[in-house]
Amino acid sequence: MPEANPPIQTGYLDKIGHPTVRIAVHGIHPNLKQEFEALIDTGFTGFLLMPLVSAFPLGLTLLGTSSYTLADGSTSPKLLAFGTVTLQGQETSGVIVLETGQCGLLLGMAYLRAAKRTLIVSDTTVSLLDQDFVAKVVQEATKEMQRTVATSAGTDSDTPKASADG
């Protein structure tokens, strides 16, 4: 097995079954850090989406605006800010989309890539694992499967066959 930390539960499934984690967010002043519940949304390509009203007290640095295409195909202009997400003691910085309306926080695919995390969701748990750890486990499992297949194939072909000539 790889010499890395074993998988641990990071989050939970909310009442509807969405993968959810507890994160902290801050801007340029780490002492303004605040904790939130965030839904992990693999359909959101961004880093983090949060309500503008929640962003004000965090000291996020405004970057500008961008237009986003929503699930219904419409486009919507959004304010962008730079901030840091802390999850399991790991700080990861990125561009935060600020939503003017009421919404929950969405942690997206850009976060998972920047934090180098692999999302694993089961029927009861949510885990964000180090992608290098997952890659090593998958690589070792693949090698073991290949050895098993090769051994099975070799055993079948190396077994002497009985002949009628005796």
N, CA, C and O of each residue as an XYZ file, in Angstrom:
664
protein
N       0.837     -1.192      0.000
C       0.000      0.000      0.000
C       0.874      1.244      0.000
O       1.997      1.206      0.501
N       0.377      2.352     -0.555
C       1.145      3.594     -0.572
C       1.365      4.118      0.838
O       0.539      3.917      1.728
N       2.480      4.788      1.023
C       2.769      5.383      2.317
C       2.178      6.786      2.349
O       2.896      7.775      2.205
N       0.877      6.863      2.536
C       0.176      8.135      2.614
C      -0.941      7.971      3.628
O      -1.240      6.864      4.075
N      -1.548      9.085      3.979
C      -2.639      9.012      4.941
C      -3.801      8.225      4.368
O      -4.144      8.391      3.197
N      -4.415      7.367      5.178
C      -5.554      6.595      4.689
C      -6.752      7.501      4.449
O      -6.811      8.608      4.984
N      -7.705      7.038      3.648
C      -8.902      7.827      3.394
C      -9.658      8.114      4.688
O      -9.788      7.248      5.553
N     -10.146      9.323      4.800
C     -10.977      9.682      5.945
C     -12.213     10.401      5.433
O     -12.210     10.986      4.350
N     -13.262     10.347      6.229
C     -14.488     11.033      5.846
C     -14.268     12.533      5.960
O     -13.805     13.020      6.991
N     -14.598     13.258      4.913
C     -14.427     14.701      4.866
C     -15.738     15.417      5.119
O     -15.784     16.427      5.822
N     -16.803     14.886      4.538
C     -18.092     15.561      4.622
C     -19.221     14.576      4.804
O     -19.045     13.487      5.350
N     -20.370     14.977      4.339
C     -21.564     14.163      4.517
C     -22.526     14.430      3.368
O     -22.333     15.361      2.586
N     -23.543     13.619      3.277
C     -24.608     13.848      2.311
C     -25.714     14.621      3.018
O     -26.166     14.230      4.094
N     -26.146     15.722      2.405
C     -27.219     16.503      3.034
C     -28.546     15.754      2.930
O     -28.585     14.627      2.435
N     -29.627     16.372      3.391
C     -30.947     15.721      3.413
C     -31.398     15.243      2.043
O     -32.138     14.265      1.936
N     -30.951     15.937      0.985
C     -31.348     15.584     -0.381
C     -30.357     14.593     -1.006
O     -30.641     14.007     -2.051
N     -29.207     14.411     -0.372
C     -28.204     13.489     -0.890
C     -27.044     14.146     -1.604
O     -26.262     13.459     -2.260
N     -26.908     15.479     -1.494
C     -25.792     16.191     -2.132
C     -24.548     16.118     -1.250
O     -24.648     16.249     -0.030
N     -23.372     15.910     -1.858
C     -22.132     15.896     -1.075
C     -21.842     17.287     -0.526
O     -21.808     18.266     -1.271
N     -21.635     17.361      0.782
C     -21.473     18.638      1.478
C     -20.271     18.570      2.403
O     -20.021     17.543      3.034
N     -19.524     19.671      2.483
C     -18.363     19.764      3.365
C     -18.410     21.080      4.138
O     -19.078     22.032      3.734
N     -17.697     21.111      5.241
C     -17.560     22.337      6.028
C     -16.236     22.977      5.634
O     -15.181     22.349      5.727
N     -16.297     24.233      5.192
C     -15.094     24.954      4.762
C     -15.001     26.267      5.514
O     -15.971     26.710      6.130
N     -13.832     26.887      5.462
C     -13.643     28.253      5.938
C     -13.168     29.062      4.740
O     -12.433     28.558      3.891
N     -13.590     30.314      4.678
C     -13.227     31.200      3.563
C     -12.688     32.500      4.145
O     -13.210     33.022      5.131
N     -11.627     33.014      3.511
C     -11.116     34.337      3.884
C     -10.476     35.005      2.680
O     -10.144     34.366      1.681
N     -10.316     36.319      2.815
C      -9.649     37.108      1.793
C      -8.219     37.372      2.205
O      -7.520     36.473      2.671
N      -7.777     38.636      2.030
C      -6.382     38.973      2.313
C      -6.048     38.970      3.805
O      -4.874     38.940      4.175
N      -7.062     39.000      4.655
C      -6.842     38.979      6.109
C      -7.341     37.652      6.685
O      -8.547     37.469      6.846
N      -6.429     36.724      6.999
C      -6.847     35.413      7.514
C      -7.669     35.489      8.797
O      -8.428     34.569      9.104
N      -7.520     36.587      9.549
C      -8.283     36.707     10.797
C      -9.767     36.998     10.531
O     -10.565     36.986     11.468
N     -10.151     37.256      9.281
C     -11.559     37.457      8.920
C     -12.201     36.163      8.408
O     -13.262     36.192      7.785
N     -11.550     35.038      8.674
C     -12.024     33.731      8.207
C     -13.386     33.407      8.829
O     -13.632     33.660     10.009
N     -14.258     32.839      7.993
C     -15.581     32.436      8.455
C     -15.893     31.033      7.925
O     -15.505     30.690      6.809
N     -16.593     30.226      8.724
C     -16.938     28.862      8.319
C     -18.305     28.817      7.653
O     -19.214     29.572      7.998
N     -18.426     27.895      6.673
C     -19.658     27.705      5.916
C     -19.831     26.223      5.590
O     -18.874     25.448      5.616
N     -21.061     25.851      5.287
C     -21.344     24.557      4.674
C     -21.348     24.799      3.165
O     -21.958     25.759      2.695
N     -20.679     23.948      2.411
C     -20.622     24.103      0.951
C     -20.973     22.788      0.280
O     -20.494     21.724      0.672
N     -21.813     22.880     -0.733
C     -22.169     21.724     -1.547
C     -21.077     21.529     -2.596
O     -20.659     22.501     -3.226
N     -20.615     20.323     -2.797
C     -19.644     20.043     -3.857
C     -20.446     19.797     -5.125
O     -21.235     18.854     -5.200
N     -20.237     20.659     -6.129
C     -21.012     20.606     -7.364
C     -20.070     20.329     -8.531
O     -19.368     21.228     -8.994
N     -20.055     19.086     -9.005
C     -19.160     18.723    -10.109
C     -19.625     19.313    -11.433
O     -18.888     19.268    -12.417
N     -20.834     19.866    -11.475
C     -21.319     20.547    -12.673
C     -20.906     22.009    -12.717
O     -21.094     22.680    -13.732
N     -20.340     22.511    -11.612
C     -19.849     23.893    -11.538
C     -18.352     23.867    -11.827
O     -17.579     23.285    -11.066
N     -17.947     24.496    -12.924
C     -16.540     24.461    -13.327
C     -15.669     25.426    -12.536
O     -14.443     25.326    -12.586
N     -16.272     26.352    -11.812
C     -15.521     27.346    -11.063
C     -14.928     26.810     -9.776
O     -15.029     25.621     -9.472
N     -14.308     27.709     -9.023
C     -13.620     27.394     -7.771
C     -14.623     27.364     -6.608
O     -14.802     26.336     -5.954
N     -15.261     28.492     -6.370
C     -16.262     28.610     -5.308
C     -17.281     29.651     -5.726
O     -16.921     30.698     -6.265
N     -18.543     29.370     -5.482
C     -19.611     30.345     -5.683
C     -20.214     30.612     -4.319
O     -20.524     29.682     -3.574
N     -20.381     31.891     -3.993
C     -20.973     32.242     -2.703
C     -21.788     33.521     -2.833
O     -21.561     34.310     -3.751
N     -22.739     33.734     -1.920
C     -23.538     34.951     -1.975
C     -22.678     36.188     -1.695
O     -21.808     36.167     -0.824
N     -22.925     37.234     -2.425
C     -22.205     38.497     -2.257
C     -22.294     38.989     -0.817
O     -21.310     39.472     -0.256
N     -23.466     38.866     -0.229
C     -23.671     39.356      1.138
C     -22.773     38.614      2.139
O     -22.368     39.203      3.142
N     -22.455     37.343      1.891
C     -21.555     36.586      2.765
C     -20.097     36.957      2.527
O     -19.259     36.783      3.412
N     -19.792     37.464      1.341
C     -18.411     37.793      0.981
C     -17.935     39.108      1.603
O     -16.748     39.261      1.891
N     -18.847     40.051      1.812
C     -18.446     41.373      2.316
C     -17.590     41.311      3.577
O     -16.541     41.954      3.614
N     -17.984     40.570      4.610
C     -17.185     40.589      5.847
C     -15.856     39.835      5.761
O     -15.086     39.851      6.721
N     -15.572     39.181      4.644
C     -14.388     38.330      4.548
C     -13.147     39.030      3.993
O     -12.057     38.459      4.036
N     -13.284     40.232      3.481
C     -12.147     40.944      2.923
C     -11.645     40.336      1.625
O     -10.440     40.316      1.374
N     -12.556     39.842      0.799
C     -12.154     39.293     -0.491
C     -11.719     40.424     -1.415
O     -12.285     41.516     -1.365
N     -10.723     40.176     -2.254
C     -10.226     41.158     -3.205
C     -11.015     41.041     -4.504
O     -10.987     39.997     -5.155
N     -11.724     42.115     -4.887
C     -12.487     42.090     -6.138
C     -11.537     42.071     -7.330
O     -10.539     42.790     -7.360
N     -11.870     41.226     -8.321
C     -11.033     41.085     -9.518
C     -11.680     41.673    -10.756
O     -10.981     42.150    -11.650
N     -13.008     41.647    -10.824
C     -13.700     42.110    -12.017
C     -15.007     41.369    -12.177
O     -15.630     40.958    -11.198
N     -15.420     41.202    -13.442
C     -16.673     40.508    -13.722
C     -16.452     39.474    -14.821
O     -15.454     39.499    -15.542
N     -17.409     38.576    -14.922
C     -17.401     37.576    -15.974
C     -18.841     37.150    -16.220
O     -19.703     37.325    -15.359
N     -19.099     36.592    -17.391
C     -20.422     36.055    -17.683
C     -20.366     34.541    -17.576
O     -19.446     33.903    -18.088
N     -21.351     33.980    -16.913
C     -21.428     32.533    -16.735
C     -22.660     31.996    -17.428
O     -23.721     32.618    -17.395
N     -22.520     30.840    -18.055
C     -23.651     30.165    -18.658
C     -24.239     29.233    -17.606
O     -23.545     28.377    -17.058
N     -25.519     29.413    -17.337
C     -26.204     28.635    -16.315
C     -26.750     27.334    -16.904
O     -26.746     27.140    -18.119
N     -27.214     26.457    -16.034
C     -27.711     25.145    -16.454
C     -28.867     25.262    -17.441
O     -29.046     24.380    -18.281
N     -29.655     26.331    -17.356
C     -30.789     26.491    -18.269
C     -30.395     27.122    -19.605
O     -31.249     27.374    -20.455
N     -29.071     27.381    -19.786
C     -28.579     27.943    -21.043
C     -28.482     29.461    -21.047
O     -27.885     30.034    -21.958
N     -29.051     30.119    -20.055
C     -28.970     31.584    -19.994
C     -27.595     32.004    -19.485
O     -26.882     31.220    -18.858
N     -27.231     33.270    -19.769
C     -25.967     33.791    -19.260
C     -26.258     34.842    -18.211
O     -27.283     35.523    -18.249
N     -25.335     34.957    -17.277
C     -25.522     35.873    -16.163
C     -24.186     36.510    -15.800
O     -23.199     35.802    -15.601
N     -24.142     37.857    -15.712
C     -22.889     38.499    -15.302
C     -22.674     38.304    -13.801
O     -23.620     38.366    -13.016
N     -21.432     38.070    -13.418
C     -21.088     37.832    -12.011
C     -19.858     38.629    -11.626
O     -18.949     38.814    -12.435
N     -19.831     39.102    -10.389
C     -18.628     39.696     -9.818
C     -17.674     38.577     -9.443
O     -18.105     37.495     -9.043
N     -16.379     38.832     -9.572
C     -15.356     37.856     -9.213
C     -14.456     38.435     -8.135
O     -14.159     39.629     -8.138
N     -14.029     37.594     -7.222
C     -13.128     38.011     -6.158
C     -12.073     36.929     -5.967
O     -12.246     35.796     -6.416
N     -10.988     37.282     -5.303
C      -9.934     36.323     -4.993
C      -9.996     36.018     -3.511
O     -10.069     36.927     -2.684
N      -9.967     34.738     -3.177
C     -10.021     34.348     -1.774
C      -9.418     32.975     -1.551
O      -8.921     32.334     -2.477
N      -9.472     32.544     -0.307
C      -8.867     31.281      0.095
C      -9.897     30.417      0.800
O     -10.652     30.884      1.653
N      -9.909     29.143      0.421
C     -10.771     28.139      1.055
C      -9.881     27.236      1.899
O      -8.832     26.781      1.444
N     -10.305     26.982      3.126
C      -9.604     26.041      3.993
C     -10.506     24.839      4.219
O     -11.652     24.973      4.649
N      -9.966     23.659      3.920
C     -10.688     22.415      4.119
C      -9.702     21.395      4.659
O      -8.654     21.172      4.053
N     -10.014     20.775      5.780
C      -9.127     19.810      6.431
C      -7.753     20.402      6.687
O      -6.748     19.703      6.556
N      -7.689     21.669      7.046
C      -6.426     22.321      7.353
C      -5.623     22.756      6.145
O      -4.583     23.396      6.303
N      -6.077     22.426      4.934
C      -5.365     22.802      3.717
C      -5.976     24.066      3.135
O      -7.179     24.121      2.883
N      -5.145     25.081      2.922
C      -5.593     26.324      2.298
C      -5.341     26.262      0.798
O      -4.257     25.889      0.352
N      -6.369     26.638      0.022
C      -6.271     26.678     -1.432
C      -6.903     27.978     -1.891
O      -8.037     28.281     -1.522
N      -6.185     28.748     -2.689
C      -6.680     30.042     -3.153
C      -7.177     29.968     -4.584
O      -6.682     29.179     -5.389
N      -8.170     30.809     -4.893
C      -8.714     30.826     -6.240
C      -9.728     31.927     -6.438
O      -9.953     32.752     -5.553
N     -10.337     31.932     -7.610
C     -11.320     32.947     -7.986
C     -12.701     32.519     -7.479
O     -13.171     31.417     -7.760
N     -13.326     33.406     -6.736
C     -14.640     33.148     -6.152
C     -15.685     33.936     -6.923
O     -15.548     35.143     -7.122
N     -16.732     33.241     -7.355
C     -17.847     33.871     -8.052
C     -18.822     34.361     -7.001
O     -19.229     33.607     -6.117
N     -19.198     35.643     -7.102
C     -20.116     36.244     -6.132
C     -21.507     36.333     -6.743
O     -21.706     36.960     -7.784
N     -22.457     35.702     -6.083
C     -23.844     35.658     -6.540
C     -24.628     36.741     -5.827
O     -24.610     36.819     -4.598
N     -25.331     37.596     -6.605
C     -26.084     38.690     -5.997
C     -27.364     38.202     -5.321
O     -27.854     38.849     -4.395
N     -27.902     37.091     -5.760
C     -29.119     36.556     -5.161
C     -28.818     35.641     -3.982
O     -27.664     35.403     -3.627
N     -29.884     35.141     -3.396
C     -29.765     34.199     -2.283
C     -29.336     32.836     -2.819
O     -29.955     32.328     -3.754
N     -28.303     32.239     -2.258
C     -27.842     30.917     -2.693
C     -26.979     30.307     -1.610
O     -26.543     30.986     -0.681
N     -26.742     29.021     -1.745
C     -25.784     28.349     -0.881
C     -24.420     28.376     -1.537
O     -24.299     28.757     -2.701
N     -23.396     27.979     -0.811
C     -22.050     27.938     -1.369
C     -21.873     26.676     -2.204
O     -22.300     25.589     -1.813
N     -21.235     26.840     -3.363
C     -20.914     25.715     -4.243
C     -19.408     25.631     -4.401
O     -18.763     26.598     -4.809
N     -18.857     24.489     -4.082
C     -17.441     24.216     -4.280
C     -17.333     23.437     -5.583
O     -17.922     22.364     -5.716
N     -16.582     23.974     -6.548
C     -16.592     23.399     -7.891
C     -15.330     22.649     -8.281
O     -14.436     22.403     -7.473
N     -15.303     22.299     -9.560
C     -14.216     21.501    -10.116
C     -12.869     22.229    -10.086
O     -11.836     21.586     -9.902
N     -12.858     23.547    -10.262
C     -11.591     24.285    -10.203
C     -10.970     24.157     -8.808
O      -9.747     24.115     -8.674
N     -11.812     24.095     -7.773
C     -11.288     23.870     -6.415
C     -10.635     22.489     -6.328
O      -9.509     22.362     -5.847
N     -11.339     21.458     -6.791
C     -10.805     20.099     -6.698
C      -9.458     19.991     -7.423
O      -8.541     19.335     -6.929
N      -9.337     20.630     -8.588
C      -8.069     20.605     -9.326
C      -6.978     21.383     -8.579
O      -5.852     20.903     -8.447
N      -7.311     22.573     -8.096
C      -6.315     23.408     -7.414
C      -5.853     22.763     -6.109
O      -4.676     22.851     -5.758
N      -6.768     22.118     -5.391
C      -6.429     21.478     -4.118
C      -5.836     20.086     -4.315
O      -5.372     19.461     -3.361
N      -5.852     19.600     -5.571
C      -5.350     18.266     -5.906
C      -6.067     17.199     -5.086
O      -5.447     16.371     -4.419
N      -7.400     17.249     -5.162
C      -8.250     16.322     -4.432
C      -9.108     15.496     -5.378
O      -9.529     15.970     -6.433
N      -9.358     14.259     -4.984
C     -10.256     13.359     -5.690
C     -11.497     13.192     -4.835
O     -11.401     12.877     -3.648
N     -12.649     13.400     -5.424
C     -13.920     13.279     -4.714
C     -14.400     11.834     -4.789
O     -14.497     11.253     -5.870
N     -14.695     11.272     -3.640
C     -15.277      9.937     -3.564
C     -16.552     10.047     -2.739
O     -16.536     10.501     -1.594
N     -17.660      9.621     -3.349
C     -18.951      9.697     -2.681
C     -19.537      8.296     -2.622
O     -19.629      7.612     -3.641
N     -19.933      7.870     -1.427
C     -20.619      6.590     -1.280
C     -22.048      6.881     -0.838
O     -22.473      8.037     -0.830
N     -22.769      5.868     -0.481
C     -24.144      6.094     -0.050
C     -24.218      6.724      1.338
O     -25.291      7.163      1.750
N     -23.097      6.778      2.072
C     -23.117      7.359      3.415
C     -22.026      8.392      3.681
O     -22.139      9.157      4.639
N     -20.983      8.439      2.871
C     -19.872      9.336      3.174
C     -19.405     10.137      1.962
O     -19.666      9.788      0.810
N     -18.713     11.209      2.268
C     -18.072     12.058      1.267
C     -16.616     12.206      1.691
O     -16.328     12.605      2.820
N     -15.706     11.885      0.787
C     -14.279     12.006      1.086
C     -13.586     12.764     -0.028
O     -13.859     12.542     -1.208
N     -12.696     13.651      0.347
C     -11.810     14.332     -0.592
C     -10.406     13.846     -0.268
O      -9.845     14.188      0.773
N      -9.847     13.051     -1.159
C      -8.564     12.420     -0.920
C      -7.482     13.053     -1.780
O      -7.754     13.572     -2.862
N      -6.259     13.005     -1.286
C      -5.116     13.490     -2.038
C      -5.041     12.721     -3.354
O      -5.034     11.490     -3.350
N      -4.985     13.433     -4.479
C      -5.008     12.754     -5.779
C      -3.790     11.872     -5.992
O      -3.892     10.872     -6.702
N      -2.644     12.195     -5.411
C      -1.466     11.338     -5.540
C      -1.684     10.015     -4.805
O      -1.281      8.959     -5.291
N      -2.324     10.075     -3.628
C      -2.651      8.872     -2.879
C      -3.560      7.972     -3.707
O      -3.317      6.771     -3.825
N      -4.613      8.563     -4.282
C      -5.570      7.799     -5.087
C      -4.871      7.202     -6.314
O      -5.109      6.046     -6.664
N      -4.020      7.981     -6.959
C      -3.309      7.490     -8.144
C      -2.428      6.286     -7.791
O      -2.363      5.327     -8.560
N      -1.752      6.325     -6.638
C      -0.904      5.204     -6.223
C      -1.737      3.962     -5.923
O      -1.366      2.852     -6.303
N      -2.858      4.153     -5.246
C      -3.732      3.018     -4.935
C      -4.255      2.386     -6.224
O      -4.259      1.163     -6.361
N      -4.694      3.216     -7.165
C      -5.214      2.705     -8.433
C      -4.108      1.993     -9.210
O      -4.331      0.926     -9.783
N      -2.924      2.584     -9.225
C      -1.795      1.975     -9.941
C      -1.450      0.613     -9.340
O      -1.239     -0.349    -10.080
N      -1.390      0.517     -8.021
C      -1.077     -0.762     -7.374
C      -2.178     -1.784     -7.611
O      -1.891     -2.959     -7.841
N      -3.433     -1.352     -7.556
C      -4.549     -2.268     -7.802
C      -4.518     -2.774     -9.243
O      -4.795     -3.946     -9.498
N      -4.183     -1.894    -10.180
C      -4.093     -2.284    -11.590
C      -2.981     -3.312    -11.787
O      -3.172     -4.306    -12.488
N      -1.826     -3.080    -11.177
C      -0.713     -4.027    -11.286
C      -1.108     -5.384    -10.702
O      -0.803     -6.428    -11.279
N      -1.786     -5.362     -9.561
C      -2.214     -6.612     -8.925
C      -3.206     -7.363     -9.810
O      -3.130     -8.586     -9.929
N      -4.131     -6.638    -10.429
C      -5.094     -7.273    -11.332
C      -4.372     -7.860    -12.542
O      -4.696     -8.962    -12.983
N      -3.394     -7.128    -13.081
C      -2.637     -7.628    -14.228
C      -1.860     -8.890    -13.868
O      -1.781     -9.827    -14.662
N      -1.277     -8.908    -12.646
C      -0.552    -10.111    -12.190
C      -1.514    -11.287    -12.055
O      -1.187    -12.411    -12.434
N      -2.693    -11.024    -11.518
C      -3.689    -12.081    -11.339
C      -4.129    -12.634    -12.683
O      -4.231    -13.848    -12.855
N      -4.388    -11.752    -13.635
C      -4.806    -12.187    -14.971
C      -3.677    -12.970    -15.645
O      -3.923    -14.007    -16.261
N      -2.446    -12.480    -15.530
C      -1.298    -13.151    -16.148
C      -1.074    -14.521    -15.527
O      -0.773    -15.486    -16.230
N      -1.219    -14.607    -14.213
C      -1.046    -15.883    -13.525
C      -2.120    -16.869    -13.956
O      -1.836    -18.037    -14.222
N      -3.358    -16.388    -14.023
C      -4.461    -17.258    -14.461
C      -4.240    -17.729    -15.886
O      -4.447    -18.904    -16.189
N      -3.830    -16.842    -16.750
C      -3.590    -17.195    -18.157
C      -2.406    -18.142    -18.264
O      -2.435    -19.096    -19.042
N      -1.366    -17.879    -17.486
C      -0.176    -18.724    -17.505
C      -0.462    -20.105    -16.960
O       0.051    -21.094    -17.485
N      -1.267    -20.195    -15.920
C      -1.607    -21.484    -15.324
C      -2.361    -22.339    -16.323
O      -2.105    -23.537    -16.445
N      -3.295    -21.720    -17.041
C      -4.079    -22.473    -18.014
C      -3.210    -22.980    -19.152
O      -3.370    -24.121    -19.587
N      -2.293    -22.155    -19.642
C      -1.503    -22.561    -20.807
C      -0.344    -23.470    -20.418
O       0.133    -24.239    -21.253
N       0.127    -23.402    -19.158
C       1.245    -24.231    -18.737
C       0.807    -25.600    -18.206
O       1.642    -26.475    -17.973
N      -0.475    -25.778    -18.020
C      -0.965    -27.043    -17.497
C      -0.849    -28.116    -18.579
O      -1.377    -27.947    -19.678
N      -0.158    -29.222    -18.272
C      -0.038    -30.278    -19.296
C      -1.416    -30.849    -19.616
O      -2.246    -31.051    -18.730
N      -1.627    -31.092    -20.849
C      -2.903    -31.637    -21.290
C      -2.765    -33.158    -21.431
O      -1.787    -33.662    -21.983
N      -3.734    -33.846    -20.934
C      -3.728    -35.322    -21.061
C      -4.015    -35.685    -22.506
O      -4.858    -35.073    -23.163
N      -3.315    -36.667    -22.976
C      -3.567    -37.104    -24.354
C      -4.111    -38.528    -24.335
O      -3.922    -39.281    -23.381
N      -4.767    -38.853    -25.384
C      -5.334    -40.196    -25.513
C      -4.243    -41.220    -25.737
O      -4.454    -42.409    -25.496
N      -3.018    -40.760    -26.217
C      -1.935    -41.685    -26.487
C      -1.281    -42.172    -25.190
O      -0.696    -43.255    -25.146
N      -1.392    -41.337    -24.115
C      -0.929    -41.717    -22.817
C       0.481    -41.690    -22.603
O       0.945    -42.005    -21.507
